[in-house]
């Protein structure tokens, strides 16, 4: 009974699909840019399917989740969703009907998206062509097809923490951090995961992880890159999917660079300031390592070094 109370989420009343002409064009354009930064279409478009109509298979250790239809079709999409229903899905992982959403949809990151950006995304999606399409049913191992169980996962791992600006850093640095840790959800692939597929954050953020059969390498101080990434190199990589000093964007990283190449240049450049976020983490680790060495903890323990099996690398080696 207690768990039922915890898991219960009420449905939000359906609305008539808003007239696309009523949305401000500048707001829609901003939403389009945010959708590119978030790579939304990659998980919400099946091979050969229509954009945002869903059907893309996301394979997890617990089964396969299919991207939902997020076009404004009132029957199979989100056409009857109000802004409140959309915001709840993004921040709490709960559908308009009250059902819990699988965390393959990275609401653990979207929970920190600003109200303004959520409004722009809503405007963009509600002005897309409505496509009537029903994605395949998810195939989860028992009993994980019972969605109320996800409420327990959220109690353990959905803990939104507002991303406050760091006054010691530039506006570009803070914007880069915001993009990378919310809409772009970089750590969703570039961080290790625990037994229940929760992201390991904190000191292990950006340490590298597996995604869809590809290894997303560390993009912090533990990066295996022989040559250091610079903001200019990363910007070129985001724009072309290629780096003469590193490699080509492969596997799931390919669509990411495809969408980033079409994002507003200013935001794409600010995403490059994620390197400065990594630099800050690197400096913090260096301080901790020095302290550990001085206390006799040993070089290996201080550096956190461990052997890495070289398999197929996702994107940025």
Secondary structure, DSSP 8 states (H G I E B T S, - for coil): -HHHHHH------------GGGS-HHHHHHHHHHHHHTTHHHHSB-TTS-TTSB--EEEETTEEEE----SS-TTTSSTT--HHHHHHHHHH-B-TTS-B--TTS-HHHHTTS-HHHHHHHHHHHHTS----------EE-TTTT-GGGHHHHHHHH---------TTS-HHHHHHHHHHHTTS-THHHHS-B-TTS-B--GGGTTS-EEETTEEE---STT---SS---HHHHHHHHHHSB-TTS-B--TTHHHHHHHHTTS-HHHHHHHTTHHHHHHHHHHHHHHHHHHHHHTT--HHHHHT--------EES--
